[in-house]
Amino acid sequence: MKLTKAEILKYKSFSEKQDFEINDDITILVGMNESGKTSALEVIAKTNYFQEDENFKFSVTHDYPRREKKKMDKSGIEPDAIACTYEIDSDLISEIESEFGKDALLSNQFTVTSKYKNSNNWSGVKVDRQKFIEFKTKELDISSKALNDKLIKVNTEIELKALIAEYSEDKYRTGLTTLEKYYKNTWKWSSDPINEYLARIYLKPNRPKFLYYDEYFALPSRISIEKLENNQLDANEYKTAKALFELADIDTAELLKATDFEDFIAELEATEAIISGELFKYWQTNKNLNITFRIDKKEETDNQNNTRIVEHILDVRVKSKGVSLSLKNRSKGFNWFFSFLVWFKKIQEDTNSKYILLLDEPGLNLHASAQADLLRFLEDLSENYQIIYSTHSPFMIPSNSLERVRTVLETDESSIISDSIQEKDPNTLFPLQAALGYDIAQNLFVSNKNLLVEGVSDLIILTAFSGILESDGREGLRSDITIVPTGGLEKVATFISLLRGSSLEIVCLLDSYTDAKGKAKMEKMISDKIITKSKVRFFDEFIDSHTKADLEDLFTKSDYLKLFNTAFTELADIKVSDLNSGIDRMILQINKHIGKDRFNHFRPANAIAKSGADKDFFESETLANFEKVFKEINKLYA
């Protein structure tokens, strides 16, 4: 059975009805702080929380929208909080049909509306009474049109007994008596006993329970077993600590009586192995960690009462490189991940119930790469559990699954939940835009093999010439290499630092140094072995007659001036004879002629694409220079 829709009617900041679809796997609530994300998870959790907990029961005082509370009090009507719609799965339908008859179930969906007095109204539970009656009487070998017509009109146990009294044959009396359970109507549904039986016997027990988890359920580093036994721990710590002992199958009362802890330590170590195996399958940030459990016995003397005080402590420690630290001294992110696994592993042991996980801001304290690990973990969990989680982190939003996102926005009237495509608020959309932008940057501009160049014009020219050479049967740039424009020589070093953290292959193809600062940065990266010198190439290496060169110097002067004159129609055409060949680099020669420090390099580059230039447009020397570049660059990648 799965939750398919939640309709929040009245709850805290939700003063107007808000309904949203729930995905079969993962649903993500995205919004700013205080938008209502936590409230949305809370109200769902309270409809069928997995254990008795006063914090997860509805309270008019704490949960009903404040501005409407007085009006509601005067009305005397018990208000509704939320309506949850469920879909019955095929296995349960088969089980129901084995008792009610083939196609006796008229709908595979039903809705439970939760009220503030913690009662429920059920709707959509529908059995085809005609098919049910015909199936049961045939099964009991008492079928007849007359009997079936009488049974159709029976609505109570009293009416059924009156019908039984009409028959004297044992076959009929015994057969009809077996139907009494369908007419007991324990929940007192008005004239609807068979539907009530279906809901009570089949739907209610199979309805998923909700597990709500947030950062406050952290496992304490040192657990006083006496305080745990006597329920004297902080409420949130108590839940997680109790889950750990239940997971280890340790009776705390027995442990307190024991004088030898070896058996208990063995159970804890087995639990430690289970949790560690799962933890480090997903915790990629630091794999050199070990979880250890120790049981300490503290004894003190109370001089005032002349008594000896004994306290047993479970110490949860994390060992790294031979150094053992208390769990609380590890990062908040690690503590969250570890505590969640303890909590969740205990839930997994309950094979008799179905759970839906409600996670409030999971991974809030995790680094972006660790959040990616958490997403992978949640993706695996979603194969067996529905998950609804809230976030405002772009790294917790998989850009290839934006259909999972529901945006939450607080307005003056009410919090609003909508599909991401309907939302217009820029602050609410920001995490989605950031997630999408990050994905585009990762996939459009970066690949496993990256060629760093200085600007977009370099990207255009190199791409164009690669295509021109390939069409002529010559060597262009390998198809698995992505050209990444960095925005200038001074930014190349920063790009190398960022990309190398992702274990990518990087080669640089650069103009000759003109800036001492850029040169110093690059040389430092080479000396620090961030990039090897063999992976850095300069355009002057491919032109014999130049001591310094830009990409534009790969062209013959006549070829480049054809592009320049095409691009800059507002200027008089420049001839080769107009340029001062005594100046290094063609760009500087053009700048000198037109009387500017620089011109827009993008325009001549774009002219190649716009003109549809092919091999016949360029001289053989130009084509040969570019082919030399591609041959050398291709060899630098594995």
Disulfide bonds with the S-S distance in Angstrom:
none
